[in-house]
Amino acid sequence: MLKFLRSSSAAQYGSAALVFVSAAIVGHEAAMGMSTTQWAGAVVSVLGSITVAVMVHVWPPKAKAPATEKARRE
């Protein structure tokens, strides 16, 4: 279970959920009526969550250490 939490799949699903939840909250609050300042905050929050999702998908993976000679023989 802990391996999944640290995997790239969990990061991708988590960032997609973040975009969905932030957009849903903004949509609900927009239906109730928002001021100009609230609209600005809503736009920033949605763009921020989209930025996180893009970074998760585009960020290069960590470079793996080269295998040692002992590990190659085994």
PyMOL Python script that loads the backbone (N, CA, C, O; Angstrom):
from pymol import cmd

cmd.read_pdbstr("""\
ATOM      1  N   MET A   1       0.820  -1.196   0.000  1.00  0.00           N
ATOM      2  CA  MET A   1       0.000   0.000   0.000  1.00  0.00           C
ATOM      3  C   MET A   1       0.861   1.255   0.000  1.00  0.00           C
ATOM      4  O   MET A   1       0.567   2.220  -0.706  1.00  0.00           O
ATOM      5  N   LEU A   2       1.927   1.236   0.797  1.00  0.00           N
ATOM      6  CA  LEU A   2       2.782   2.411   0.861  1.00  0.00           C
ATOM      7  C   LEU A   2       3.529   2.641  -0.439  1.00  0.00           C
ATOM      8  O   LEU A   2       3.839   3.781  -0.783  1.00  0.00           O
ATOM      9  N   LYS A   3       3.825   1.561  -1.172  1.00  0.00           N
ATOM     10  CA  LYS A   3       4.494   1.742  -2.458  1.00  0.00           C
ATOM     11  C   LYS A   3       3.595   2.495  -3.429  1.00  0.00           C
ATOM     12  O   LYS A   3       4.074   3.319  -4.207  1.00  0.00           O
ATOM     13  N   PHE A   4       2.286   2.215  -3.388  1.00  0.00           N
ATOM     14  CA  PHE A   4       1.374   2.919  -4.288  1.00  0.00           C
ATOM     15  C   PHE A   4       1.302   4.401  -3.944  1.00  0.00           C
ATOM     16  O   PHE A   4       1.210   5.245  -4.835  1.00  0.00           O
ATOM     17  N   LEU A   5       1.345   4.718  -2.649  1.00  0.00           N
ATOM     18  CA  LEU A   5       1.263   6.118  -2.247  1.00  0.00           C
ATOM     19  C   LEU A   5       2.447   6.925  -2.739  1.00  0.00           C
ATOM     20  O   LEU A   5       2.331   8.132  -2.949  1.00  0.00           O
ATOM     21  N   ARG A   6       3.579   6.276  -2.924  1.00  0.00           N
ATOM     22  CA  ARG A   6       4.780   6.963  -3.390  1.00  0.00           C
ATOM     23  C   ARG A   6       4.998   6.812  -4.886  1.00  0.00           C
ATOM     24  O   ARG A   6       5.999   7.298  -5.411  1.00  0.00           O
ATOM     25  N   SER A   7       4.090   6.154  -5.580  1.00  0.00           N
ATOM     26  CA  SER A   7       4.281   5.901  -7.007  1.00  0.00           C
ATOM     27  C   SER A   7       3.818   7.083  -7.848  1.00  0.00           C
ATOM     28  O   SER A   7       3.151   7.996  -7.363  1.00  0.00           O
ATOM     29  N   SER A   8       4.188   7.038  -9.109  1.00  0.00           N
ATOM     30  CA  SER A   8       3.774   8.108 -10.009  1.00  0.00           C
ATOM     31  C   SER A   8       2.283   8.022 -10.320  1.00  0.00           C
ATOM     32  O   SER A   8       1.657   9.038 -10.621  1.00  0.00           O
ATOM     33  N   SER A   9       1.714   6.838 -10.251  1.00  0.00           N
ATOM     34  CA  SER A   9       0.275   6.692 -10.484  1.00  0.00           C
ATOM     35  C   SER A   9      -0.524   7.430  -9.417  1.00  0.00           C
ATOM     36  O   SER A   9      -1.520   8.086  -9.723  1.00  0.00           O
ATOM     37  N   ALA A  10      -0.091   7.323  -8.177  1.00  0.00           N
ATOM     38  CA  ALA A  10      -0.779   8.026  -7.091  1.00  0.00           C
ATOM     39  C   ALA A  10      -0.676   9.529  -7.283  1.00  0.00           C
ATOM     40  O   ALA A  10      -1.636  10.256  -7.028  1.00  0.00           O
ATOM     41  N   ALA A  11       0.483   9.999  -7.729  1.00  0.00           N
ATOM     42  CA  ALA A  11       0.654  11.438  -7.968  1.00  0.00           C
ATOM     43  C   ALA A  11      -0.245  11.906  -9.110  1.00  0.00           C
ATOM     44  O   ALA A  11      -0.818  12.994  -9.046  1.00  0.00           O
ATOM     45  N   GLN A  12      -0.365  11.094 -10.141  1.00  0.00           N
ATOM     46  CA  GLN A  12      -1.212  11.476 -11.267  1.00  0.00           C
ATOM     47  C   GLN A  12      -2.681  11.489 -10.878  1.00  0.00           C
ATOM     48  O   GLN A  12      -3.405  12.424 -11.218  1.00  0.00           O
ATOM     49  N   TYR A  13      -3.129  10.454 -10.164  1.00  0.00           N
ATOM     50  CA  TYR A  13      -4.525  10.421  -9.720  1.00  0.00           C
ATOM     51  C   TYR A  13      -4.810  11.539  -8.715  1.00  0.00           C
ATOM     52  O   TYR A  13      -5.874  12.156  -8.745  1.00  0.00           O
ATOM     53  N   GLY A  14      -3.858  11.787  -7.837  1.00  0.00           N
ATOM     54  CA  GLY A  14      -4.032  12.851  -6.847  1.00  0.00           C
ATOM     55  C   GLY A  14      -4.117  14.222  -7.477  1.00  0.00           C
ATOM     56  O   GLY A  14      -4.935  15.045  -7.066  1.00  0.00           O
ATOM     57  N   SER A  15      -3.281  14.481  -8.474  1.00  0.00           N
ATOM     58  CA  SER A  15      -3.329  15.786  -9.133  1.00  0.00           C
ATOM     59  C   SER A  15      -4.599  15.938  -9.960  1.00  0.00           C
ATOM     60  O   SER A  15      -5.152  17.035 -10.046  1.00  0.00           O
ATOM     61  N   ALA A  16      -5.066  14.862 -10.563  1.00  0.00           N
ATOM     62  CA  ALA A  16      -6.331  14.925 -11.302  1.00  0.00           C
ATOM     63  C   ALA A  16      -7.493  15.172 -10.344  1.00  0.00           C
ATOM     64  O   ALA A  16      -8.413  15.927 -10.660  1.00  0.00           O
ATOM     65  N   ALA A  17      -7.452  14.538  -9.179  1.00  0.00           N
ATOM     66  CA  ALA A  17      -8.499  14.768  -8.174  1.00  0.00           C
ATOM     67  C   ALA A  17      -8.456  16.196  -7.659  1.00  0.00           C
ATOM     68  O   ALA A  17      -9.500  16.792  -7.397  1.00  0.00           O
ATOM     69  N   LEU A  18      -7.257  16.752  -7.512  1.00  0.00           N
ATOM     70  CA  LEU A  18      -7.119  18.143  -7.074  1.00  0.00           C
ATOM     71  C   LEU A  18      -7.754  19.101  -8.071  1.00  0.00           C
ATOM     72  O   LEU A  18      -8.447  20.037  -7.671  1.00  0.00           O
ATOM     73  N   VAL A  19      -7.530  18.882  -9.357  1.00  0.00           N
ATOM     74  CA  VAL A  19      -8.138  19.730 -10.381  1.00  0.00           C
ATOM     75  C   VAL A  19      -9.658  19.600 -10.339  1.00  0.00           C
ATOM     76  O   VAL A  19     -10.375  20.600 -10.399  1.00  0.00           O
ATOM     77  N   PHE A  20     -10.140  18.375 -10.237  1.00  0.00           N
ATOM     78  CA  PHE A  20     -11.583  18.145 -10.218  1.00  0.00           C
ATOM     79  C   PHE A  20     -12.240  18.796  -9.006  1.00  0.00           C
ATOM     80  O   PHE A  20     -13.265  19.464  -9.141  1.00  0.00           O
ATOM     81  N   VAL A  21     -11.662  18.609  -7.836  1.00  0.00           N
ATOM     82  CA  VAL A  21     -12.254  19.149  -6.610  1.00  0.00           C
ATOM     83  C   VAL A  21     -12.210  20.670  -6.601  1.00  0.00           C
ATOM     84  O   VAL A  21     -13.195  21.311  -6.234  1.00  0.00           O
ATOM     85  N   SER A  22     -11.087  21.255  -6.999  1.00  0.00           N
ATOM     86  CA  SER A  22     -11.015  22.715  -6.998  1.00  0.00           C
ATOM     87  C   SER A  22     -11.986  23.318  -8.008  1.00  0.00           C
ATOM     88  O   SER A  22     -12.604  24.346  -7.733  1.00  0.00           O
ATOM     89  N   ALA A  23     -12.125  22.693  -9.170  1.00  0.00           N
ATOM     90  CA  ALA A  23     -13.080  23.197 -10.156  1.00  0.00           C
ATOM     91  C   ALA A  23     -14.517  23.032  -9.669  1.00  0.00           C
ATOM     92  O   ALA A  23     -15.361  23.890  -9.927  1.00  0.00           O
ATOM     93  N   ALA A  24     -14.798  21.936  -8.968  1.00  0.00           N
ATOM     94  CA  ALA A  24     -16.144  21.719  -8.442  1.00  0.00           C
ATOM     95  C   ALA A  24     -16.489  22.742  -7.364  1.00  0.00           C
ATOM     96  O   ALA A  24     -17.606  23.258  -7.330  1.00  0.00           O
ATOM     97  N   ILE A  25     -15.545  23.031  -6.493  1.00  0.00           N
ATOM     98  CA  ILE A  25     -15.791  24.027  -5.448  1.00  0.00           C
ATOM     99  C   ILE A  25     -15.979  25.408  -6.054  1.00  0.00           C
ATOM    100  O   ILE A  25     -16.873  26.152  -5.650  1.00  0.00           O
ATOM    101  N   VAL A  26     -15.134  25.751  -7.025  1.00  0.00           N
ATOM    102  CA  VAL A  26     -15.275  27.055  -7.678  1.00  0.00           C
ATOM    103  C   VAL A  26     -16.610  27.147  -8.415  1.00  0.00           C
ATOM    104  O   VAL A  26     -17.272  28.184  -8.372  1.00  0.00           O
ATOM    105  N   GLY A  27     -17.002  26.085  -9.079  1.00  0.00           N
ATOM    106  CA  GLY A  27     -18.287  26.095  -9.784  1.00  0.00           C
ATOM    107  C   GLY A  27     -19.460  26.251  -8.838  1.00  0.00           C
ATOM    108  O   GLY A  27     -20.415  26.968  -9.137  1.00  0.00           O
ATOM    109  N   HIS A  28     -19.393  25.586  -7.703  1.00  0.00           N
ATOM    110  CA  HIS A  28     -20.472  25.704  -6.713  1.00  0.00           C
ATOM    111  C   HIS A  28     -20.546  27.120  -6.158  1.00  0.00           C
ATOM    112  O   HIS A  28     -21.627  27.696  -6.039  1.00  0.00           O
ATOM    113  N   GLU A  29     -19.396  27.667  -5.823  1.00  0.00           N
ATOM    114  CA  GLU A  29     -19.383  29.026  -5.271  1.00  0.00           C
ATOM    115  C   GLU A  29     -19.781  30.056  -6.330  1.00  0.00           C
ATOM    116  O   GLU A  29     -20.402  31.068  -6.006  1.00  0.00           O
ATOM    117  N   ALA A  30     -19.432  29.806  -7.582  1.00  0.00           N
ATOM    118  CA  ALA A  30     -19.829  30.727  -8.650  1.00  0.00           C
ATOM    119  C   ALA A  30     -21.343  30.728  -8.829  1.00  0.00           C
ATOM    120  O   ALA A  30     -21.935  31.764  -9.132  1.00  0.00           O
ATOM    121  N   ALA A  31     -21.963  29.577  -8.644  1.00  0.00           N
ATOM    122  CA  ALA A  31     -23.420  29.500  -8.759  1.00  0.00           C
ATOM    123  C   ALA A  31     -24.098  30.274  -7.638  1.00  0.00           C
ATOM    124  O   ALA A  31     -25.200  30.793  -7.815  1.00  0.00           O
ATOM    125  N   MET A  32     -23.441  30.353  -6.487  1.00  0.00           N
ATOM    126  CA  MET A  32     -24.005  31.094  -5.362  1.00  0.00           C
ATOM    127  C   MET A  32     -23.787  32.597  -5.492  1.00  0.00           C
ATOM    128  O   MET A  32     -24.486  33.385  -4.855  1.00  0.00           O
ATOM    129  N   GLY A  33     -22.832  32.989  -6.305  1.00  0.00           N
ATOM    130  CA  GLY A  33     -22.526  34.404  -6.499  1.00  0.00           C
ATOM    131  C   GLY A  33     -21.214  34.769  -5.825  1.00  0.00           C
ATOM    132  O   GLY A  33     -21.011  34.493  -4.642  1.00  0.00           O
ATOM    133  N   MET A  34     -20.327  35.391  -6.592  1.00  0.00           N
ATOM    134  CA  MET A  34     -19.016  35.756  -6.057  1.00  0.00           C
ATOM    135  C   MET A  34     -18.688  37.182  -6.449  1.00  0.00           C
ATOM    136  O   MET A  34     -19.159  37.688  -7.468  1.00  0.00           O
ATOM    137  N   SER A  35     -17.862  37.833  -5.613  1.00  0.00           N
ATOM    138  CA  SER A  35     -17.391  39.180  -5.930  1.00  0.00           C
ATOM    139  C   SER A  35     -16.187  39.073  -6.876  1.00  0.00           C
ATOM    140  O   SER A  35     -15.725  37.976  -7.191  1.00  0.00           O
ATOM    141  N   THR A  36     -15.703  40.206  -7.311  1.00  0.00           N
ATOM    142  CA  THR A  36     -14.564  40.223  -8.230  1.00  0.00           C
ATOM    143  C   THR A  36     -13.317  39.646  -7.569  1.00  0.00           C
ATOM    144  O   THR A  36     -12.555  38.920  -8.207  1.00  0.00           O
ATOM    145  N   THR A  37     -13.111  39.959  -6.314  1.00  0.00           N
ATOM    146  CA  THR A  37     -11.957  39.428  -5.589  1.00  0.00           C
ATOM    147  C   THR A  37     -12.055  37.914  -5.437  1.00  0.00           C
ATOM    148  O   THR A  37     -11.051  37.212  -5.553  1.00  0.00           O
ATOM    149  N   GLN A  38     -13.247  37.416  -5.180  1.00  0.00           N
ATOM    150  CA  GLN A  38     -13.427  35.972  -5.071  1.00  0.00           C
ATOM    151  C   GLN A  38     -13.206  35.294  -6.415  1.00  0.00           C
ATOM    152  O   GLN A  38     -12.654  34.195  -6.470  1.00  0.00           O
ATOM    153  N   TRP A  39     -13.630  35.934  -7.497  1.00  0.00           N
ATOM    154  CA  TRP A  39     -13.380  35.375  -8.827  1.00  0.00           C
ATOM    155  C   TRP A  39     -11.881  35.277  -9.092  1.00  0.00           C
ATOM    156  O   TRP A  39     -11.406  34.283  -9.643  1.00  0.00           O
ATOM    157  N   ALA A  40     -11.137  36.316  -8.698  1.00  0.00           N
ATOM    158  CA  ALA A  40      -9.683  36.298  -8.906  1.00  0.00           C
ATOM    159  C   ALA A  40      -9.053  35.152  -8.124  1.00  0.00           C
ATOM    160  O   ALA A  40      -8.189  34.447  -8.646  1.00  0.00           O
ATOM    161  N   GLY A  41      -9.473  34.960  -6.886  1.00  0.00           N
ATOM    162  CA  GLY A  41      -8.952  33.856  -6.083  1.00  0.00           C
ATOM    163  C   GLY A  41      -9.319  32.504  -6.666  1.00  0.00           C
ATOM    164  O   GLY A  41      -8.521  31.568  -6.631  1.00  0.00           O
ATOM    165  N   ALA A  42     -10.521  32.403  -7.200  1.00  0.00           N
ATOM    166  CA  ALA A  42     -10.971  31.149  -7.805  1.00  0.00           C
ATOM    167  C   ALA A  42     -10.148  30.815  -9.047  1.00  0.00           C
ATOM    168  O   ALA A  42      -9.757  29.666  -9.253  1.00  0.00           O
ATOM    169  N   VAL A  43      -9.893  31.813  -9.859  1.00  0.00           N
ATOM    170  CA  VAL A  43      -9.081  31.599 -11.063  1.00  0.00           C
ATOM    171  C   VAL A  43      -7.677  31.152 -10.677  1.00  0.00           C
ATOM    172  O   VAL A  43      -7.123  30.239 -11.289  1.00  0.00           O
ATOM    173  N   VAL A  44      -7.103  31.791  -9.669  1.00  0.00           N
ATOM    174  CA  VAL A  44      -5.757  31.425  -9.221  1.00  0.00           C
ATOM    175  C   VAL A  44      -5.740  29.992  -8.688  1.00  0.00           C
ATOM    176  O   VAL A  44      -4.798  29.247  -8.957  1.00  0.00           O
ATOM    177  N   SER A  45      -6.765  29.600  -7.941  1.00  0.00           N
ATOM    178  CA  SER A  45      -6.773  28.243  -7.382  1.00  0.00           C
ATOM    179  C   SER A  45      -6.916  27.179  -8.474  1.00  0.00           C
ATOM    180  O   SER A  45      -6.261  26.139  -8.411  1.00  0.00           O
ATOM    181  N   VAL A  46      -7.748  27.428  -9.450  1.00  0.00           N
ATOM    182  CA  VAL A  46      -7.915  26.457 -10.537  1.00  0.00           C
ATOM    183  C   VAL A  46      -6.650  26.391 -11.390  1.00  0.00           C
ATOM    184  O   VAL A  46      -6.210  25.301 -11.757  1.00  0.00           O
ATOM    185  N   LEU A  47      -6.066  27.538 -11.706  1.00  0.00           N
ATOM    186  CA  LEU A  47      -4.832  27.529 -12.496  1.00  0.00           C
ATOM    187  C   LEU A  47      -3.684  26.889 -11.707  1.00  0.00           C
ATOM    188  O   LEU A  47      -2.827  26.225 -12.291  1.00  0.00           O
ATOM    189  N   GLY A  48      -3.664  27.082 -10.409  1.00  0.00           N
ATOM    190  CA  GLY A  48      -2.642  26.442  -9.581  1.00  0.00           C
ATOM    191  C   GLY A  48      -2.765  24.931  -9.585  1.00  0.00           C
ATOM    192  O   GLY A  48      -1.762  24.224  -9.680  1.00  0.00           O
ATOM    193  N   SER A  49      -3.989  24.432  -9.482  1.00  0.00           N
ATOM    194  CA  SER A  49      -4.166  22.980  -9.487  1.00  0.00           C
ATOM    195  C   SER A  49      -3.857  22.391 -10.864  1.00  0.00           C
ATOM    196  O   SER A  49      -3.340  21.278 -10.958  1.00  0.00           O
ATOM    197  N   ILE A  50      -4.163  23.113 -11.905  1.00  0.00           N
ATOM    198  CA  ILE A  50      -3.801  22.652 -13.257  1.00  0.00           C
ATOM    199  C   ILE A  50      -2.289  22.644 -13.418  1.00  0.00           C
ATOM    200  O   ILE A  50      -1.733  21.743 -14.047  1.00  0.00           O
ATOM    201  N   THR A  51      -1.621  23.644 -12.852  1.00  0.00           N
ATOM    202  CA  THR A  51      -0.164  23.693 -12.916  1.00  0.00           C
ATOM    203  C   THR A  51       0.456  22.495 -12.206  1.00  0.00           C
ATOM    204  O   THR A  51       1.428  21.918 -12.694  1.00  0.00           O
ATOM    205  N   VAL A  52      -0.098  22.123 -11.065  1.00  0.00           N
ATOM    206  CA  VAL A  52       0.394  20.946 -10.345  1.00  0.00           C
ATOM    207  C   VAL A  52       0.220  19.695 -11.201  1.00  0.00           C
ATOM    208  O   VAL A  52       1.123  18.862 -11.275  1.00  0.00           O
ATOM    209  N   ALA A  53      -0.937  19.561 -11.847  1.00  0.00           N
ATOM    210  CA  ALA A  53      -1.183  18.387 -12.683  1.00  0.00           C
ATOM    211  C   ALA A  53      -0.210  18.329 -13.862  1.00  0.00           C
ATOM    212  O   ALA A  53       0.287  17.256 -14.205  1.00  0.00           O
ATOM    213  N   VAL A  54       0.057  19.460 -14.469  1.00  0.00           N
ATOM    214  CA  VAL A  54       0.994  19.493 -15.596  1.00  0.00           C
ATOM    215  C   VAL A  54       2.407  19.154 -15.117  1.00  0.00           C
ATOM    216  O   VAL A  54       3.131  18.417 -15.786  1.00  0.00           O
ATOM    217  N   MET A  55       2.795  19.691 -13.962  1.00  0.00           N
ATOM    218  CA  MET A  55       4.131  19.385 -13.448  1.00  0.00           C
ATOM    219  C   MET A  55       4.290  17.907 -13.129  1.00  0.00           C
ATOM    220  O   MET A  55       5.357  17.338 -13.359  1.00  0.00           O
ATOM    221  N   VAL A  56       3.253  17.280 -12.608  1.00  0.00           N
ATOM    222  CA  VAL A  56       3.326  15.853 -12.300  1.00  0.00           C
ATOM    223  C   VAL A  56       3.514  15.042 -13.572  1.00  0.00           C
ATOM    224  O   VAL A  56       4.265  14.066 -13.577  1.00  0.00           O
ATOM    225  N   HIS A  57       2.853  15.426 -14.635  1.00  0.00           N
ATOM    226  CA  HIS A  57       2.935  14.662 -15.884  1.00  0.00           C
ATOM    227  C   HIS A  57       4.219  14.940 -16.660  1.00  0.00           C
ATOM    228  O   HIS A  57       4.694  14.068 -17.388  1.00  0.00           O
ATOM    229  N   VAL A  58       4.782  16.123 -16.521  1.00  0.00           N
ATOM    230  CA  VAL A  58       5.910  16.517 -17.364  1.00  0.00           C
ATOM    231  C   VAL A  58       7.245  16.395 -16.635  1.00  0.00           C
ATOM    232  O   VAL A  58       8.284  16.266 -17.282  1.00  0.00           O
ATOM    233  N   TRP A  59       7.240  16.431 -15.313  1.00  0.00           N
ATOM    234  CA  TRP A  59       8.480  16.425 -14.549  1.00  0.00           C
ATOM    235  C   TRP A  59       9.309  15.192 -14.892  1.00  0.00           C
ATOM    236  O   TRP A  59       8.768  14.087 -14.936  1.00  0.00           O
ATOM    237  N   PRO A  60      10.615  15.355 -15.138  1.00  0.00           N
ATOM    238  CA  PRO A  60      11.430  14.190 -15.507  1.00  0.00           C
ATOM    239  C   PRO A  60      11.598  13.249 -14.316  1.00  0.00           C
ATOM    240  O   PRO A  60      11.682  13.697 -13.173  1.00  0.00           O
ATOM    241  N   PRO A  61      11.644  11.952 -14.585  1.00  0.00           N
ATOM    242  CA  PRO A  61      11.828  10.996 -13.482  1.00  0.00           C
ATOM    243  C   PRO A  61      13.236  11.101 -12.904  1.00  0.00           C
ATOM    244  O   PRO A  61      14.152  11.603 -13.556  1.00  0.00           O
ATOM    245  N   LYS A  62      13.396  10.624 -11.674  1.00  0.00           N
ATOM    246  CA  LYS A  62      14.721  10.624 -11.055  1.00  0.00           C
ATOM    247  C   LYS A  62      15.643   9.684 -11.814  1.00  0.00           C
ATOM    248  O   LYS A  62      15.231   8.605 -12.241  1.00  0.00           O
ATOM    249  N   ALA A  63      16.878  10.095 -11.978  1.00  0.00           N
ATOM    250  CA  ALA A  63      17.861   9.247 -12.644  1.00  0.00           C
ATOM    251  C   ALA A  63      18.231   8.091 -11.722  1.00  0.00           C
ATOM    252  O   ALA A  63      18.492   8.285 -10.535  1.00  0.00           O
ATOM    253  N   LYS A  64      18.250   6.908 -12.277  1.00  0.00           N
ATOM    254  CA  LYS A  64      18.598   5.732 -11.489  1.00  0.00           C
ATOM    255  C   LYS A  64      20.113   5.567 -11.482  1.00  0.00           C
ATOM    256  O   LYS A  64      20.795   5.885 -12.456  1.00  0.00           O
ATOM    257  N   ALA A  65      20.614   5.073 -10.385  1.00  0.00           N
ATOM    258  CA  ALA A  65      22.048   4.834 -10.269  1.00  0.00           C
ATOM    259  C   ALA A  65      22.438   3.664 -11.167  1.00  0.00           C
ATOM    260  O   ALA A  65      21.682   2.701 -11.296  1.00  0.00           O
ATOM    261  N   PRO A  66      23.600   3.744 -11.781  1.00  0.00           N
ATOM    262  CA  PRO A  66      24.029   2.614 -12.628  1.00  0.00           C
ATOM    263  C   PRO A  66      24.254   1.370 -11.772  1.00  0.00           C
ATOM    264  O   PRO A  66      24.665   1.455 -10.615  1.00  0.00           O
ATOM    265  N   ALA A  67      23.981   0.243 -12.356  1.00  0.00           N
ATOM    266  CA  ALA A  67      24.133  -1.029 -11.643  1.00  0.00           C
ATOM    267  C   ALA A  67      25.610  -1.333 -11.429  1.00  0.00           C
ATOM    268  O   ALA A  67      26.448  -1.062 -12.289  1.00  0.00           O
ATOM    269  N   THR A  68      25.905  -1.888 -10.289  1.00  0.00           N
ATOM    270  CA  THR A  68      27.290  -2.277 -10.014  1.00  0.00           C
ATOM    271  C   THR A  68      27.589  -3.623 -10.683  1.00  0.00           C
ATOM    272  O   THR A  68      26.680  -4.325 -11.128  1.00  0.00           O
ATOM    273  N   GLU A  69      28.862  -3.963 -10.744  1.00  0.00           N
ATOM    274  CA  GLU A  69      29.250  -5.220 -11.391  1.00  0.00           C
ATOM    275  C   GLU A  69      28.689  -6.415 -10.631  1.00  0.00           C
ATOM    276  O   GLU A  69      28.306  -7.411 -11.245  1.00  0.00           O
ATOM    277  N   LYS A  70      28.635  -6.330  -9.305  1.00  0.00           N
ATOM    278  CA  LYS A  70      28.097  -7.433  -8.509  1.00  0.00           C
ATOM    279  C   LYS A  70      26.610  -7.640  -8.798  1.00  0.00           C
ATOM    280  O   LYS A  70      26.154  -8.780  -8.887  1.00  0.00           O
ATOM    281  N   ALA A  71      25.863  -6.571  -8.942  1.00  0.00           N
ATOM    282  CA  ALA A  71      24.436  -6.676  -9.209  1.00  0.00           C
ATOM    283  C   ALA A  71      24.194  -7.222 -10.616  1.00  0.00           C
ATOM    284  O   ALA A  71      23.194  -7.902 -10.846  1.00  0.00           O
ATOM    285  N   ARG A  72      25.081  -6.940 -11.548  1.00  0.00           N
ATOM    286  CA  ARG A  72      24.905  -7.442 -12.920  1.00  0.00           C
ATOM    287  C   ARG A  72      25.075  -8.951 -12.984  1.00  0.00           C
ATOM    288  O   ARG A  72      24.397  -9.620 -13.765  1.00  0.00           O
ATOM    289  N   ARG A  73      25.989  -9.501 -12.158  1.00  0.00           N
ATOM    290  CA  ARG A  73      26.238 -10.930 -12.167  1.00  0.00           C
ATOM    291  C   ARG A  73      25.096 -11.714 -11.537  1.00  0.00           C
ATOM    292  O   ARG A  73      24.885 -12.875 -11.885  1.00  0.00           O
ATOM    293  N   GLU A  74      24.364 -11.111 -10.626  1.00  0.00           N
ATOM    294  CA  GLU A  74      23.308 -11.814  -9.916  1.00  0.00           C
ATOM    295  C   GLU A  74      22.035 -11.839 -10.650  1.00  0.00           C
ATOM    296  O   GLU A  74      21.054 -12.402 -10.166  1.00  0.00           O
TER     297      GLU A  74
END
""", "prot")
cmd.dss("prot")
cmd.show_as("cartoon", "prot")
cmd.util.cbc("prot")
cmd.orient("prot")
